Amino acid sequence: AKWRNGEIDVSKRKKRELPGSRLGVPHTEETKDKIRKALKDKWSQDKKYREKMTLKSSKQTSKKDIRARISNTLKEKWKDPEFRAYMMERMKTRKSIAGTVNKEEHRRKISETMRKKWQDPEY
């Protein structure tokens, strides 16, 4: 693995910042509407484009095939003791799904909300 050989230093990875790049800048609703309209028009009016996109989507490998390849790759990686130690250390330090929320407090709020819902006869 490249990370093991030192070819890739994962601790010093930075996001690429290209000059003039709008990476990370969200589109406005107006821009999204323009893009949406342009794509709908292109799809409905340009037969070559439609055929090309349909062909592309049908040629993609099946999801089962992709998942099988990913599974096999990860199974091999987890056999490596260095990779396993690295990943276990990373897992220890990552946050829970709820982030920094107190689990007991979070569960209490969910419980209260569900209790209120069950009191509603329409629910």
Backbone bond lengths (Angstrom), bond angles and torsions (degrees), N, CA, C in turn:
res aa  C-N    CA-C-N  psi(-1)  N-CA   C-N-CA  omega(-1)  CA-C   N-CA-C  phi
1 A - - - 1.462 - - 1.519 109.40 -
2 K 1.312 115.53 140.80 1.459 120.28 -177.01 1.531 112.21 -64.43
3 W 1.341 116.79 -36.15 1.464 118.51 -179.11 1.523 110.57 -66.90
4 R 1.345 117.24 -32.79 1.452 121.71 -179.52 1.527 110.53 -71.18
5 N 1.329 117.28 -38.94 1.453 121.57 -178.53 1.528 112.72 -76.95
6 G 1.332 116.04 -3.64 1.457 119.18 179.02 1.516 113.30 85.69
7 E 1.323 117.29 3.48 1.461 119.97 178.90 1.522 110.77 -69.01
8 I 1.329 116.19 -29.83 1.464 121.25 178.45 1.516 107.76 -123.28
9 D 1.340 115.87 120.08 1.458 120.62 177.28 1.518 107.17 -98.83
10 V 1.341 115.90 99.15 1.461 120.36 -174.28 1.521 112.71 -67.48
11 S 1.328 118.10 -20.95 1.461 119.80 -177.84 1.529 112.32 -74.42
12 K 1.323 116.83 -20.86 1.467 119.68 -176.40 1.521 113.37 -109.41
13 R 1.328 116.12 18.50 1.462 119.22 -179.99 1.514 110.89 -67.36
14 K 1.307 115.70 137.54 1.457 121.66 177.12 1.518 108.25 -127.39
15 K 1.324 115.25 154.25 1.450 118.91 175.14 1.522 107.92 -72.32
16 R 1.309 115.15 143.34 1.457 119.05 177.21 1.511 109.80 -72.97
17 E 1.292 115.48 132.81 1.452 119.48 175.63 1.514 107.32 -120.65
18 L 1.314 115.37 106.34 1.449 120.66 -179.90 1.520 109.14 -92.01
19 P 1.324 117.36 141.97 1.460 119.13 178.23 1.524 110.37 -61.09
20 G 1.311 116.99 131.38 1.449 121.44 179.32 1.521 112.80 80.22
21 S 1.319 117.39 5.66 1.462 120.56 -178.19 1.519 110.40 -77.67
22 R 1.334 115.30 142.85 1.471 120.84 176.46 1.527 110.07 -103.67
23 L 1.315 116.30 20.32 1.452 121.67 -178.67 1.523 110.12 -57.15
24 G 1.317 116.53 125.36 1.457 121.21 179.06 1.512 114.14 90.12
25 V 1.330 117.89 -7.38 1.454 120.89 178.98 1.528 107.94 -94.74
26 P 1.326 117.91 119.48 1.467 119.39 -176.67 1.528 112.41 -74.72
27 H 1.332 115.96 150.24 1.459 121.00 176.02 1.522 109.57 -74.57
28 T 1.321 116.40 150.20 1.453 120.15 173.80 1.529 108.30 -76.54
29 E 1.329 117.05 165.00 1.469 120.43 178.58 1.528 110.43 -61.81
30 E 1.330 116.13 -36.30 1.464 120.57 179.13 1.533 110.77 -62.22
31 T 1.324 115.58 -44.67 1.462 120.23 179.40 1.526 110.56 -65.09
32 K 1.339 117.19 -42.38 1.461 120.63 178.45 1.529 110.59 -59.75
33 D 1.340 116.68 -41.37 1.465 120.60 178.51 1.521 111.58 -63.51
34 K 1.353 117.15 -40.63 1.468 121.32 178.66 1.528 110.51 -62.80
35 I 1.335 116.17 -45.30 1.475 120.80 179.90 1.527 109.52 -63.43
36 R 1.338 116.16 -45.39 1.466 121.39 180.00 1.528 110.96 -57.95
37 K 1.341 116.35 -46.75 1.463 121.40 -178.63 1.528 110.60 -64.90
38 A 1.345 116.70 -43.50 1.462 120.34 -179.23 1.528 110.98 -61.45
39 L 1.336 117.16 -42.97 1.463 120.40 -179.64 1.524 112.01 -68.65
40 K 1.332 116.62 -38.99 1.466 119.40 177.51 1.524 110.57 -63.15
41 D 1.336 116.03 -43.79 1.462 120.34 178.95 1.527 110.85 -62.61
42 K 1.324 115.65 -45.20 1.464 119.71 -178.40 1.529 110.20 -63.00
43 W 1.318 116.65 -42.24 1.457 120.92 -179.02 1.526 111.25 -64.69
44 S 1.336 116.54 -40.22 1.465 119.27 -175.62 1.528 113.19 -82.89
45 Q 1.344 118.62 -25.15 1.463 120.67 -173.61 1.526 114.19 -104.86
46 D 1.319 117.56 -29.96 1.465 120.85 -175.26 1.534 109.41 -98.84
47 K 1.341 116.09 101.19 1.465 120.23 -176.71 1.529 112.08 -65.09
48 K 1.339 117.59 -37.89 1.470 120.45 -179.96 1.528 110.46 -63.06
49 Y 1.331 115.88 -43.92 1.470 120.57 178.76 1.521 110.17 -60.74
50 R 1.320 115.64 -45.35 1.466 120.79 -179.04 1.531 110.98 -61.23
51 E 1.326 117.06 -45.20 1.466 121.18 178.90 1.524 111.09 -62.70
52 K 1.339 115.14 -43.51 1.465 120.79 -178.73 1.537 110.37 -61.43
53 M 1.333 117.16 -45.81 1.461 120.89 -178.70 1.531 111.52 -68.68
54 T 1.319 116.88 -37.95 1.457 120.79 178.10 1.522 110.09 -63.99
55 L 1.331 116.29 -43.28 1.454 121.42 179.07 1.527 110.80 -63.46
56 K 1.336 116.44 -42.58 1.461 120.66 179.32 1.528 111.14 -59.51
57 S 1.319 115.80 -45.64 1.464 118.43 -176.92 1.523 111.76 -69.81
58 S 1.322 117.54 -31.28 1.463 119.38 179.84 1.524 111.72 -77.44
59 K 1.342 117.72 -24.50 1.464 121.01 -179.14 1.518 113.03 -81.57
60 Q 1.326 117.10 -17.93 1.459 119.23 -178.01 1.521 109.43 -58.16
61 T 1.327 114.43 144.76 1.462 118.04 179.82 1.518 109.18 -66.77
62 S 1.294 115.34 154.31 1.465 120.07 -176.98 1.523 110.00 -66.50
63 K 1.305 115.33 153.81 1.461 120.33 179.86 1.520 110.99 -63.51
64 K 1.325 117.24 -33.71 1.461 120.25 179.36 1.528 110.26 -63.30
65 D 1.331 115.80 -40.75 1.464 121.20 179.65 1.533 110.18 -63.16
66 I 1.310 116.28 -46.16 1.460 120.86 -179.18 1.523 110.36 -63.48
67 R 1.334 116.82 -46.28 1.459 120.58 -179.15 1.537 110.88 -62.63
68 A 1.312 116.53 -36.64 1.474 120.29 179.43 1.527 110.64 -65.52
69 R 1.340 116.12 -42.10 1.473 119.29 179.00 1.520 111.21 -64.41
70 I 1.342 116.85 -44.02 1.462 120.73 179.23 1.524 109.67 -62.08
71 S 1.320 116.59 -43.86 1.458 121.74 -179.86 1.529 111.10 -58.96
72 N 1.322 116.47 -47.84 1.470 120.35 -179.29 1.521 111.52 -63.34
73 T 1.323 116.78 -41.17 1.465 120.91 179.40 1.522 110.49 -62.00
74 L 1.342 116.28 -47.17 1.461 119.56 -179.00 1.527 112.14 -67.27
75 K 1.319 118.08 -35.73 1.456 120.32 177.30 1.528 110.57 -61.06
76 E 1.322 116.05 -41.22 1.468 120.28 178.14 1.527 111.05 -66.05
77 K 1.334 116.56 -43.24 1.464 119.94 -179.51 1.527 111.43 -62.47
78 W 1.339 117.22 -40.64 1.457 120.35 -177.25 1.526 112.34 -68.96
79 K 1.327 118.10 -15.14 1.471 120.90 175.78 1.529 111.05 -73.41
80 D 1.333 116.60 -22.34 1.464 121.98 -179.75 1.536 109.44 -77.26
81 P 1.347 118.41 118.94 1.477 120.56 -177.02 1.539 113.30 -60.54
82 E 1.324 117.30 -34.62 1.471 120.03 179.14 1.529 110.58 -65.92
83 F 1.317 116.41 -45.55 1.462 120.63 179.32 1.526 109.80 -63.01
84 R 1.344 116.25 -43.59 1.463 120.65 -179.37 1.535 110.57 -60.70
85 A 1.327 117.16 -44.91 1.468 120.99 179.70 1.527 110.60 -63.58
86 Y 1.323 116.12 -42.67 1.465 121.45 179.31 1.530 110.30 -60.39
87 M 1.327 116.92 -47.61 1.460 121.12 -177.55 1.524 111.54 -68.39
88 M 1.324 117.80 -39.30 1.461 120.38 179.81 1.524 110.32 -64.25
89 E 1.318 116.82 -38.80 1.461 120.84 177.16 1.531 110.37 -64.34
90 R 1.323 116.34 -42.02 1.468 120.77 178.58 1.525 111.01 -63.55
91 M 1.324 116.82 -39.26 1.463 120.55 -178.93 1.524 111.69 -67.30
92 K 1.324 117.49 -32.49 1.456 120.76 179.60 1.529 111.33 -64.74
93 T 1.324 116.24 -34.53 1.462 120.05 -172.97 1.520 114.32 -94.59
94 R 1.333 118.09 -6.53 1.461 117.28 -177.72 1.524 111.08 -80.48
95 K 1.337 113.57 154.35 1.464 120.04 -176.69 1.519 109.73 -79.72
96 S 1.326 114.64 162.32 1.452 119.37 175.82 1.518 109.05 -72.62
97 I 1.317 116.87 169.10 1.464 121.68 -179.55 1.521 110.87 -59.24
98 A 1.313 116.97 -38.19 1.455 121.03 -178.21 1.526 111.57 -78.12
99 G 1.318 117.70 0.86 1.464 120.53 178.90 1.513 110.96 76.67
100 T 1.319 116.81 -127.13 1.459 120.56 -176.19 1.524 112.16 -96.82
101 V 1.331 117.48 9.10 1.460 121.55 -178.03 1.525 110.30 -68.26
102 N 1.325 115.96 136.68 1.455 121.69 175.96 1.534 107.94 -64.32
103 K 1.312 117.60 121.58 1.468 121.09 -175.11 1.523 112.33 -59.58
104 E 1.338 117.28 -44.20 1.467 120.38 -177.96 1.525 110.45 -64.55
105 E 1.323 116.83 -42.55 1.463 121.39 178.44 1.522 110.68 -63.36
106 H 1.317 115.68 -42.01 1.465 121.28 179.73 1.532 110.61 -62.66
107 R 1.322 116.34 -46.14 1.464 121.00 179.25 1.525 111.20 -62.94
108 R 1.344 117.14 -38.27 1.462 121.46 179.06 1.527 110.74 -62.82
109 K 1.351 116.30 -42.89 1.465 120.50 179.67 1.534 111.03 -64.19
110 I 1.319 116.64 -41.78 1.470 120.50 178.64 1.532 108.92 -62.84
111 S 1.326 116.64 -43.82 1.457 121.14 -179.48 1.528 111.02 -60.68
112 E 1.325 116.98 -45.40 1.471 120.86 178.66 1.521 111.26 -60.89
113 T 1.310 116.26 -44.21 1.465 120.60 -179.81 1.522 111.06 -61.84
114 M 1.317 117.36 -45.00 1.460 120.90 -179.73 1.532 110.59 -66.08
115 R 1.338 117.43 -37.99 1.458 121.23 177.86 1.529 110.16 -60.44
116 K 1.337 116.71 -42.63 1.469 121.07 178.47 1.527 110.71 -64.44
117 K 1.330 116.65 -40.55 1.464 119.91 179.90 1.526 110.99 -62.80
118 W 1.335 117.29 -41.02 1.463 120.67 -177.91 1.526 111.66 -70.62
119 Q 1.325 117.37 -20.18 1.472 120.50 176.12 1.516 111.84 -75.79
120 D 1.347 115.90 -21.98 1.471 121.32 179.80 1.521 108.97 -78.05
121 P 1.368 117.51 120.43 1.473 119.51 -177.22 1.536 113.38 -65.86
122 E 1.311 118.55 -24.07 1.471 121.32 -179.73 1.517 111.99 -78.48
123 Y 1.317 118.20 -17.87 1.467 121.50 179.95 1.457 109.84 -79.42
